[in-house]
Amino acid sequence: MGVPKKRITSSTRAQRRKHLRLKPINLIACPKCGQQTKPHQVCRFCGFYKGKEVVNVLARLDKKERKAREKNIKETEKETQAPKQPEA
């Protein structure tokens, strides 16, 4: 069995391990609903990807949950779409 010739100092050990830390997840706002999602992934909240509905999220919910989610989606769409002001 091999035996180390020299003691590994704490700074050397730390320099070797410095890339092993956890990195924060990169999140972006969904353009449809505004929820935080991973980039290049289907939104879990509205089911849209690149402006198209890929997954029907509301079909999997109960009636009560579906109504609440639909109301939430409508509110967020109103917030994201700024009212158009007439040009003078």
N, C-alpha and C positions, 0 to 999 in steps of 0.2 A: 504494500500500500504506500502511495506517495506521501511524503511529508513536506510541507512548505519550507523553503530555505529561509525566508524572512517573514516577519510579521506584516500583515496587510494593514496599513494605517486606516483610520476611520475616514480620512479625506479621500484616499484612493478608492476605498469601497464606495463612498458616496458618489464620486465622479463616475464610477462604473454603472451605478444604479440610477443616475439622474434622469435617464430617458424612460424609466419604468413607471413613472407617475401616471395617474389618471388624467386624461385630457378632457376638458369640457366639451359637451356635445354642441355641435354647430346647428342652431335652429334658425329657421326663417319664418316669416309670417305668411300664411296661406293667402294667395291673392283673392280667393273666393270668400272665405269666412273670417280670415284674420287670425286664426288660431296658430300657435307655434307648432311647426312640423319640421321633420328632417328634410333637407333638400333632396330632390330627385325621388321622392316617395309620394304615394297617394296619401292625401289628407285623411286622417282617421275620423275627423269630425264631419266633413261634408262629402268625402268620396271623390273629389275632383283632382285631376292631374293634368297640367298643361291646358286648362280651360275646358276640359271635357270630363263628364261624369263617368268614372271607371267603375266605381262600386256604389251600389245603392245602399247607403248606410241606414236610411230610414226603414227599409224593409225588414231589418233584423230587430227592430225595437218594438216594445209593447205600444199599445195605443196611447197610453198616458205619456210615455217617454217620447213618442213620436211627435205629439202635439207640442210638448215643451221644446223639443229640438227644432221643430219648424218655426216656432215663434222666435227662438234664439237666432236662427239663421236669417230670418227676415230683418231682425233688429240690426244685426251686424252688417247686412247688405246695405241698409239705409245709412249706416254710419260710414261705410267705406265709399259709397257713392256720394260725392259732394253735389249739392244742388247746382244746376247750371244757371248762371246768371245771364240775363239777356244783355247783348252788347248794345251800347248806346250810340 
